[in-house]
Structure formats: structure tokens, C-alpha cells
């Protein structure tokens, strides 16, 4: 089961940002939706906590990317060993 998940992750192309018809888009969210989310976050957490939340989100994404790169490199090593 775990191998199937890895194959799915490796074959799936993730696009977090794209540009469609001159409008910046994040995933399936447009500029208006992102703006509404940011305003709500500002109202809920306040201006003093938003930089901390942004930093935490950035660190989380960085760790996720490192983990994904580790899985990809492990799979490539396994494939190289199998081909020998």
C-alpha cells in the first residue's frame, strides 16, 4: 500500500501556482479567494501573529519538500540497484 502511495506521489504533478488568463492563481483559488482568506486570517489572528504563522507555514512546506525529495531519491536508488 505504501509503495502505491509513493508511485502516486511521484507520478502526480503538483502545481501550487499558475497563471491563467493574466490572473495569478494558487491551486484552484483565484486572487479574490486568496484575498478573502488573508482578510479572515487577519481578523482571527491579528497583525502580530500573522508573521509567525507565515514563518511556520513556510517551514512546514520546506520540511515537506525535503521529505518528498528524500522519498524520490530513495526510489531512484532502489531502481538503480534493481537494474544492476
NUZAFI-134954 format. One record per residue: x, y, z of N, C-alpha, C in turn; chain. Coordinates in nm, 4 decimals. Layout:
<atoms>
<atom n_c1="X" n_c2="Y" n_c3="Z" ca_c1="X" ca_c2="Y" ca_c3="Z" c_c1="X" c_c2="Y" c_c3="Z" c="A"/>
...
</atoms>
This chain:
<atoms>
<atom n_c1="0.0819" n_c2="-0.1186" n_c3="0.0000" ca_c1="0.0000" ca_c2="0.0000" ca_c3="0.0000" c_c1="0.0869" c_c2="0.1257" c_c3="0.0000" c="A"/>
<atom n_c1="0.1924" n_c2="0.1260" n_c3="0.0787" ca_c1="0.2778" ca_c2="0.2431" ca_c3="0.0859" c_c1="0.3488" c_c2="0.2672" c_c3="-0.0466" c="A"/>
<atom n_c1="0.3909" n_c2="0.1602" n_c3="-0.1134" ca_c1="0.4568" ca_c2="0.1736" ca_c3="-0.2425" c_c1="0.3622" c_c2="0.2376" c_c3="-0.3431" c="A"/>
<atom n_c1="0.2351" n_c2="0.1969" n_c3="-0.3425" ca_c1="0.1384" ca_c2="0.2564" ca_c3="-0.4331" c_c1="0.1233" c_c2="0.4055" c_c3="-0.4071" c="A"/>
<atom n_c1="0.1257" n_c2="0.4448" n_c3="-0.2803" ca_c1="0.1159" ca_c2="0.5858" ca_c3="-0.2464" c_c1="0.2373" c_c2="0.6611" c_c3="-0.2995" c="A"/>
<atom n_c1="0.3555" n_c2="0.6028" n_c3="-0.2858" ca_c1="0.4770" ca_c2="0.6671" ca_c3="-0.3369" c_c1="0.4695" c_c2="0.6822" c_c3="-0.4877" c="A"/>
<atom n_c1="0.4227" n_c2="0.5798" n_c3="-0.5559" ca_c1="0.4120" ca_c2="0.5873" ca_c3="-0.7015" c_c1="0.3141" c_c2="0.6977" c_c3="-0.7394" c="A"/>
<atom n_c1="0.2018" n_c2="0.7084" n_c3="-0.6672" ca_c1="0.1047" ca_c2="0.8129" ca_c3="-0.6937" c_c1="0.1668" c_c2="0.9509" c_c3="-0.6755" c="A"/>
<atom n_c1="0.2404" n_c2="0.9681" n_c3="-0.5653" ca_c1="0.3030" ca_c2="1.0976" ca_c3="-0.5373" c_c1="0.4065" c_c2="1.1304" c_c3="-0.6442" c="A"/>
<atom n_c1="0.4862" n_c2="1.0313" n_c3="-0.6854" ca_c1="0.5918" ca_c2="1.0573" ca_c3="-0.7820" c_c1="0.5369" c_c2="1.0850" c_c3="-0.9219" c="A"/>
<atom n_c1="0.4250" n_c2="1.0236" n_c3="-0.9576" ca_c1="0.3707" ca_c2="1.0436" ca_c3="-1.0913" c_c1="0.2763" c_c2="1.1626" c_c3="-1.0985" c="A"/>
<atom n_c1="0.2284" n_c2="1.2087" n_c3="-0.9851" ca_c1="0.1344" ca_c2="1.3205" ca_c3="-0.9822" c_c1="0.2105" c_c2="1.4517" c_c3="-0.9876" c="A"/>
<atom n_c1="0.1703" n_c2="1.5411" n_c3="-1.0737" ca_c1="0.2343" ca_c2="1.6719" ca_c3="-1.0828" c_c1="0.1541" c_c2="1.7706" c_c3="-0.9999" c="A"/>
<atom n_c1="0.2195" n_c2="1.8285" n_c3="-0.8997" ca_c1="0.1535" ca_c2="1.9257" ca_c3="-0.8141" c_c1="0.1895" c_c2="2.0652" c_c3="-0.8619" c="A"/>
<atom n_c1="0.0902" n_c2="2.1478" n_c3="-0.8788" ca_c1="0.1119" ca_c2="2.2855" ca_c3="-0.9199" c_c1="0.0427" c_c2="2.3763" c_c3="-0.8200" c="A"/>
<atom n_c1="0.1212" n_c2="2.4422" n_c3="-0.7369" ca_c1="0.0627" ca_c2="2.5302" ca_c3="-0.6381" c_c1="0.0372" c_c2="2.6688" c_c3="-0.6946" c="A"/>
<atom n_c1="0.1133" n_c2="2.7077" n_c3="-0.7947" ca_c1="0.0911" ca_c2="2.8381" ca_c3="-0.8547" c_c1="0.0837" c_c2="2.8229" c_c3="-1.0059" c="A"/>
<atom n_c1="-0.0013" n_c2="2.9001" n_c3="-1.0653" ca_c1="-0.0122" ca_c2="2.9012" ca_c3="-1.2105" c_c1="-0.0669" c_c2="3.0355" c_c3="-1.2528" c="A"/>
<atom n_c1="-0.0609" n_c2="3.0639" n_c3="-1.3814" ca_c1="-0.1119" ca_c2="3.1891" ca_c3="-1.4318" c_c1="-0.2115" c_c2="3.1578" c_c3="-1.5421" c="A"/>
<atom n_c1="-0.3365" n_c2="3.1942" n_c3="-1.5219" ca_c1="-0.4415" ca_c2="3.1660" ca_c3="-1.6174" c_c1="-0.5070" c_c2="3.2969" c_c3="-1.6583" c="A"/>
<atom n_c1="-0.5062" n_c2="3.3266" n_c3="-1.7865" ca_c1="-0.5692" ca_c2="3.4471" ca_c3="-1.8411" c_c1="-0.5217" c_c2="3.5731" c_c3="-1.7702" c="A"/>
<atom n_c1="-0.3946" n_c2="3.5813" n_c3="-1.7377" ca_c1="-0.3382" ca_c2="3.7007" ca_c3="-1.6770" c_c1="-0.3700" c_c2="3.7193" c_c3="-1.5300" c="A"/>
<atom n_c1="-0.4360" n_c2="3.6225" n_c3="-1.4678" ca_c1="-0.4707" ca_c2="3.6333" ca_c3="-1.3260" c_c1="-0.3882" c_c2="3.5314" c_c3="-1.2484" c="A"/>
<atom n_c1="-0.3195" n_c2="3.5783" n_c3="-1.1448" ca_c1="-0.2399" ca_c2="3.4868" ca_c3="-1.0628" c_c1="-0.3339" c_c2="3.3933" c_c3="-0.9887" c="A"/>
<atom n_c1="-0.3029" n_c2="3.2644" n_c3="-0.9898" ca_c1="-0.3870" ca_c2="3.1651" ca_c3="-0.9221" c_c1="-0.2985" c_c2="3.0774" c_c3="-0.8350" c="A"/>
<atom n_c1="-0.3493" n_c2="3.0383" n_c3="-0.7208" ca_c1="-0.2817" ca_c2="2.9463" ca_c3="-0.6311" c_c1="-0.3676" c_c2="2.8212" c_c3="-0.6241" c="A"/>
<atom n_c1="-0.3203" n_c2="2.7121" n_c3="-0.6864" ca_c1="-0.4011" ca_c2="2.5911" ca_c3="-0.6923" c_c1="-0.5293" c_c2="2.6197" c_c3="-0.7671" c="A"/>
<atom n_c1="-0.6425" n_c2="2.5997" n_c3="-0.7029" ca_c1="-0.7722" ca_c2="2.6299" ca_c3="-0.7632" c_c1="-0.8314" c_c2="2.7583" c_c3="-0.7083" c="A"/>
<atom n_c1="-0.7530" n_c2="2.8366" n_c3="-0.6358" ca_c1="-0.8020" ca_c2="2.9605" ca_c3="-0.5769" c_c1="-0.7570" c_c2="3.0784" c_c3="-0.6614" c="A"/>
<atom n_c1="-0.8479" n_c2="3.1707" n_c3="-0.6838" ca_c1="-0.8151" ca_c2="3.2930" ca_c3="-0.7560" c_c1="-0.7704" c_c2="3.4018" c_c3="-0.6608" c="A"/>
<atom n_c1="-0.7427" n_c2="3.5186" n_c3="-0.7170" ca_c1="-0.6950" ca_c2="3.6306" ca_c3="-0.6365" c_c1="-0.7976" c_c2="3.6720" c_c3="-0.5317" c="A"/>
<atom n_c1="-0.9246" n_c2="3.6775" n_c3="-0.5699" ca_c1="-1.0301" ca_c2="3.7173" ca_c3="-0.4769" c_c1="-1.0418" c_c2="3.6233" c_c3="-0.3586" c="A"/>
<atom n_c1="-1.0356" n_c2="3.4929" n_c3="-0.3848" ca_c1="-1.0454" ca_c2="3.3949" ca_c3="-0.2763" c_c1="-0.9271" c_c2="3.4044" c_c3="-0.1815" c="A"/>
<atom n_c1="-0.8083" n_c2="3.4217" n_c3="-0.2367" ca_c1="-0.6884" ca_c2="3.4344" ca_c3="-0.1526" c_c1="-0.6981" c_c2="3.5608" c_c3="-0.0676" c="A"/>
<atom n_c1="-0.7461" n_c2="3.6692" n_c3="-0.1267" ca_c1="-0.7610" ca_c2="3.7940" ca_c3="-0.0529" c_c1="-0.8602" c_c2="3.7784" c_c3="0.0625" c="A"/>
<atom n_c1="-0.9715" n_c2="3.7109" n_c3="0.0378" ca_c1="-1.0708" ca_c2="3.6875" ca_c3="0.1438" c_c1="-1.0104" c_c2="3.6034" c_c3="0.2557" c="A"/>
<atom n_c1="-0.9360" n_c2="3.5004" n_c3="0.2205" ca_c1="-0.8722" ca_c2="3.4145" ca_c3="0.3216" c_c1="-0.7736" c_c2="3.4954" c_c3="0.4058" c="A"/>
<atom n_c1="-0.6947" n_c2="3.5816" n_c3="0.3414" ca_c1="-0.5981" ca_c2="3.6636" ca_c3="0.4147" c_c1="-0.6679" c_c2="3.7626" c_c3="0.5084" c="A"/>
<atom n_c1="-0.7773" n_c2="3.8223" n_c3="0.4636" ca_c1="-0.8510" ca_c2="3.9165" ca_c3="0.5494" c_c1="-0.9103" c_c2="3.8433" c_c3="0.6698" c="A"/>
<atom n_c1="-0.9686" n_c2="3.7267" n_c3="0.6471" ca_c1="-1.0254" ca_c2="3.6491" ca_c3="0.7581" c_c1="-0.9155" c_c2="3.6089" c_c3="0.8557" c="A"/>
<atom n_c1="-0.8000" n_c2="3.5655" n_c3="0.8025" ca_c1="-0.6881" ca_c2="3.5290" ca_c3="0.8901" c_c1="-0.6423" c_c2="3.6495" c_c3="0.9711" c="A"/>
<atom n_c1="-0.6401" n_c2="3.7670" n_c3="0.9086" ca_c1="-0.6010" ca_c2="3.8880" ca_c3="0.9799" c_c1="-0.6995" c_c2="3.9190" c_c3="1.0921" c="A"/>
<atom n_c1="-0.8283" n_c2="3.9012" n_c3="1.0650" ca_c1="-0.9293" ca_c2="3.9270" ca_c3="1.1679" c_c1="-0.9219" c_c2="3.8262" c_c3="1.2818" c="A"/>
<atom n_c1="-0.8947" n_c2="3.7008" n_c3="1.2501" ca_c1="-0.8916" ca_c2="3.5961" ca_c3="1.3530" c_c1="-0.7655" c_c2="3.6045" c_c3="1.4378" c="A"/>
<atom n_c1="-0.6501" n_c2="3.6136" n_c3="1.3730" ca_c1="-0.5235" ca_c2="3.6040" ca_c3="1.4458" c_c1="-0.4625" c_c2="3.7388" c_c3="1.4823" c="A"/>
<atom n_c1="-0.4991" n_c2="3.8432" n_c3="1.4134" ca_c1="-0.4435" ca_c2="3.9751" ca_c3="1.4421" c_c1="-0.3106" c_c2="3.9955" c_c3="1.3709" c="A"/>
<atom n_c1="-0.2704" n_c2="4.1214" n_c3="1.3584" ca_c1="-0.1492" ca_c2="4.1525" ca_c3="1.2827" c_c1="-0.0198" c_c2="4.1052" c_c3="1.3490" c="A"/>
<atom n_c1="-0.0204" n_c2="4.0837" n_c3="1.4787" ca_c1="0.1037" ca_c2="4.0433" ca_c3="1.5459" c_c1="0.1350" c_c2="3.8950" c_c3="1.5257" c="A"/>
<atom n_c1="0.0326" n_c2="3.8128" n_c3="1.5038" ca_c1="0.0554" ca_c2="3.6681" ca_c3="1.4903" c_c1="0.0754" c_c2="3.6238" c_c3="1.3461" c="A"/>
<atom n_c1="0.0319" n_c2="3.7034" n_c3="1.2480" ca_c1="0.0412" ca_c2="3.6604" ca_c3="1.1079" c_c1="0.1847" c_c2="3.6318" c_c3="1.0623" c="A"/>
<atom n_c1="0.2837" n_c2="3.7137" n_c3="1.0962" ca_c1="0.4206" ca_c2="3.6791" ca_c3="1.0539" c_c1="0.4684" c_c2="3.5455" c_c3="1.1122" c="A"/>
<atom n_c1="0.4308" n_c2="3.5168" n_c3="1.2367" ca_c1="0.4689" ca_c2="3.3895" ca_c3="1.2984" c_c1="0.4019" c_c2="3.2728" c_c3="1.2260" c="A"/>
<atom n_c1="0.2741" n_c2="3.2901" n_c3="1.1909" ca_c1="0.2028" ca_c2="3.1849" ca_c3="1.1190" c_c1="0.2620" c_c2="3.1637" c_c3="0.9800" c="A"/>
<atom n_c1="0.2984" n_c2="3.2729" n_c3="0.9139" ca_c1="0.3611" ca_c2="3.2617" ca_c3="0.7820" c_c1="0.4944" c_c2="3.1891" c_c3="0.7887" c="A"/>
<atom n_c1="0.5725" n_c2="3.2203" n_c3="0.8907" ca_c1="0.7014" ca_c2="3.1535" ca_c3="0.9083" c_c1="0.6819" c_c2="3.0050" c_c3="0.9340" c="A"/>
<atom n_c1="0.5851" n_c2="2.9708" n_c3="1.0185" ca_c1="0.5573" ca_c2="2.8301" ca_c3="1.0487" c_c1="0.5102" c_c2="2.7562" c_c3="0.9238" c="A"/>
<atom n_c1="0.4261" n_c2="2.8206" n_c3="0.8440" ca_c1="0.3781" ca_c2="2.7582" ca_c3="0.7207" c_c1="0.4934" c_c2="2.7363" c_c3="0.6235" c="A"/>
<atom n_c1="0.5824" n_c2="2.8330" n_c3="0.6126" ca_c1="0.6993" ca_c2="2.8190" ca_c3="0.5246" c_c1="0.7900" c_c2="2.7058" c_c3="0.5685" c="A"/>
<atom n_c1="0.8144" n_c2="2.6955" n_c3="0.6986" ca_c1="0.8981" ca_c2="2.5868" ca_c3="0.7500" c_c1="0.8332" c_c2="2.4514" c_c3="0.7259" c="A"/>
<atom n_c1="0.7014" n_c2="2.4452" n_c3="0.7412" ca_c1="0.6296" ca_c2="2.3200" ca_c3="0.7174" c_c1="0.6416" c_c2="2.2779" c_c3="0.5719" c="A"/>
<atom n_c1="0.6224" n_c2="2.3720" n_c3="0.4806" ca_c1="0.6356" ca_c2="2.3402" ca_c3="0.3377" c_c1="0.7782" c_c2="2.2988" c_c3="0.3027" c="A"/>
<atom n_c1="0.8767" n_c2="2.3632" n_c3="0.3626" ca_c1="1.0166" ca_c2="2.3295" ca_c3="0.3376" c_c1="1.0464" c_c2="2.1857" c_c3="0.3827" c="A"/>
<atom n_c1="0.9965" n_c2="2.1498" n_c3="0.5019" ca_c1="1.0171" ca_c2="2.0133" ca_c3="0.5517" c_c1="0.9448" c_c2="1.9108" c_c3="0.4645" c="A"/>
<atom n_c1="0.8251" n_c2="1.9455" n_c3="0.4184" ca_c1="0.7508" ca_c2="1.8561" ca_c3="0.3292" c_c1="0.8289" c_c2="1.8339" c_c3="0.1999" c="A"/>
<atom n_c1="0.8848" n_c2="1.9410" n_c3="0.1461" ca_c1="0.9626" ca_c2="1.9311" ca_c3="0.0217" c_c1="1.0873" c_c2="1.8451" c_c3="0.0427" c="A"/>
<atom n_c1="1.1557" n_c2="1.8621" n_c3="0.1563" ca_c1="1.2725" ca_c2="1.7792" ca_c3="0.1872" c_c1="1.2333" c_c2="1.6325" c_c3="0.1968" c="A"/>
<atom n_c1="1.1206" n_c2="1.6053" n_c3="0.2617" ca_c1="1.0735" ca_c2="1.4674" ca_c3="0.2743" c_c1="1.0415" c_c2="1.4069" c_c3="0.1387" c="A"/>
<atom n_c1="0.9764" n_c2="1.4833" n_c3="0.0528" ca_c1="0.9426" ca_c2="1.4344" ca_c3="-0.0811" c_c1="1.0694" c_c2="1.4079" c_c3="-0.1617" c="A"/>
<atom n_c1="1.1672" n_c2="1.4968" n_c3="-0.1516" ca_c1="1.2942" ca_c2="1.4754" ca_c3="-0.2222" c_c1="1.3646" c_c2="1.3505" c_c3="-0.1696" c="A"/>
<atom n_c1="1.3536" n_c2="1.3253" n_c3="-0.0395" ca_c1="1.4129" ca_c2="1.2048" ca_c3="0.0188" c_c1="1.3470" c_c2="1.0791" c_c3="-0.0345" c="A"/>
<atom n_c1="1.2148" n_c2="1.0802" n_c3="-0.0464" ca_c1="1.1428" ca_c2="0.9645" ca_c3="-0.0997" c_c1="1.1807" c_c2="0.9416" c_c3="-0.2453" c="A"/>
<atom n_c1="1.1888" n_c2="1.0491" n_c3="-0.3225" ca_c1="1.2245" ca_c2="1.0372" ca_c3="-0.4643" c_c1="1.3641" c_c2="0.9803" c_c3="-0.4789" c="A"/>
<atom n_c1="1.4595" n_c2="1.0289" n_c3="-0.3987" ca_c1="1.5963" ca_c2="0.9792" ca_c3="-0.4099" c_c1="1.6058" c_c2="0.8327" c_c3="-0.3665" c="A"/>
<atom n_c1="1.5289" n_c2="0.7938" n_c3="-0.2639" ca_c1="1.5281" ca_c2="0.6533" ca_c3="-0.2222" c_c1="1.4760" c_c2="0.5641" c_c3="-0.3338" c="A"/>
<atom n_c1="1.3676" n_c2="0.6070" n_c3="-0.3977" ca_c1="1.3101" ca_c2="0.5279" ca_c3="-0.5066" c_c1="1.4062" c_c2="0.5177" c_c3="-0.6250" c="A"/>
<atom n_c1="1.4776" n_c2="0.6266" n_c3="-0.6550" ca_c1="1.5750" ca_c2="0.6232" ca_c3="-0.7641" c_c1="1.6896" c_c2="0.5265" c_c3="-0.7321" c="A"/>
<atom n_c1="1.7348" n_c2="0.5259" n_c3="-0.6051" ca_c1="1.8410" ca_c2="0.4340" ca_c3="-0.5646" c_c1="1.7946" c_c2="0.2893" c_c3="-0.5760" c="A"/>
<atom n_c1="1.6712" n_c2="0.2634" n_c3="-0.5355" ca_c1="1.6165" ca_c2="0.1275" ca_c3="-0.5451" c_c1="1.6087" c_c2="0.0838" c_c3="-0.6909" c="A"/>
<atom n_c1="1.5655" n_c2="0.1718" n_c3="-0.7789" ca_c1="1.5561" ca_c2="0.1394" ca_c3="-0.9215" c_c1="1.6943" c_c2="0.1120" c_c3="-0.9800" c="A"/>
<atom n_c1="1.7945" n_c2="0.1908" n_c3="-0.9390" ca_c1="1.9315" ca_c2="0.1688" ca_c3="-0.9883" c_c1="1.9843" c_c2="0.0341" c_c3="-0.9426" c="A"/>
<atom n_c1="1.9561" n_c2="-0.0029" n_c3="-0.8159" ca_c1="2.0007" ca_c2="-0.1321" ca_c3="-0.7642" c_c1="1.9300" c_c2="-0.2472" c_c3="-0.8353" c="A"/>
<atom n_c1="1.8038" n_c2="-0.2306" n_c3="-0.8679" ca_c1="1.7300" ca_c2="-0.3346" ca_c3="-0.9381" c_c1="1.7797" c_c2="-0.3544" c_c3="-1.0809" c="A"/>
<atom n_c1="1.8263" n_c2="-0.2472" n_c3="-1.1424" ca_c1="1.8752" ca_c2="-0.2561" ca_c3="-1.2808" c_c1="2.0138" c_c2="-0.3186" c_c3="-1.2913" c="A"/>
<atom n_c1="2.0857" n_c2="-0.3290" n_c3="-1.1813" ca_c1="2.2215" ca_c2="-0.3848" ca_c3="-1.1847" c_c1="2.2182" c_c2="-0.5332" c_c3="-1.2013" c="A"/>
</atoms>
